[in-house]
């Protein structure tokens, strides 16, 4: 399978494929529904559809604000 297609569909070595014969050709689709997080050079990368309606920038900002407030509090 050409590299461009493997990258587009996030196929890694060993990915299982389903092959279906049709009247005028074949359909090839990924069969394994394994984990969507893949370790790529030490960084976890998500391959797959977005599963939540999440604004990443807003989430990171909120977490930073929360941590800053926590750090700024006097200890009890």
N, C-alpha and C positions, 0 to 999 in steps of 0.2 A: 504494500500500500504506500503511495507517495507520502513523503514527509509532511507536506502541507496539509493533507487530509488527516494524518495522525495527530498533528498539532491542533487542527481545528476541532476535532472531536475528542481531544484529550486522551488518546489511546497510548498506553505505555506498553513496553515489551511484556508479553504474556497476557495482554488483554484478550478476553474471549469474545468471539464474534458469532452472531447468528447469521446464517445464510439461508435465504428463502428464495426458491425458484418461483418466478412468475411466468405468465404467458409469453412475455417478450423480453425477459431479462432476469436479473437477480437483485435482491435487496440485501444489503449487508448492514447490520446494526450491532452496536455493542451489547453483549450479553451480560457481562458481569455488572452487578449493581453494588459493587464494593464501596469502601469508604471514599468520600469525596475529597478528603484532605490527603494531599500527597506531599512528602518531604522532598523539596527541590533545593538542593545545595544548602541544607540546614534551615530552610524557611518553609513553614506549612503553607501550601497553596491549595485553595479550594477549586475543584474542577466540577462544574455542574451548574444547574440552574440556581438562581437566587431563591432561597426558601422563605425569607422573611422580608417584610417591607421595612428596611432599616436604613437610616441615613448615617453612614459610617462617620462622616465628619462631625455631625451633631453628637453621636455617641461618644467619640473620642473627646470632644470638648467637654461634655458632661462629666465623663470620668476624670478628666484633669481637674475640673472645678471641684468635684467631690473630694479628690485626694488633696488638693490644695487646702480646702476647708479643714479636712481632717488633720493635716500636718500643722496648720496654724492654730489649732486648739491647744489650750494649756492642758498639761497632763493632770489627771486626778489621782 
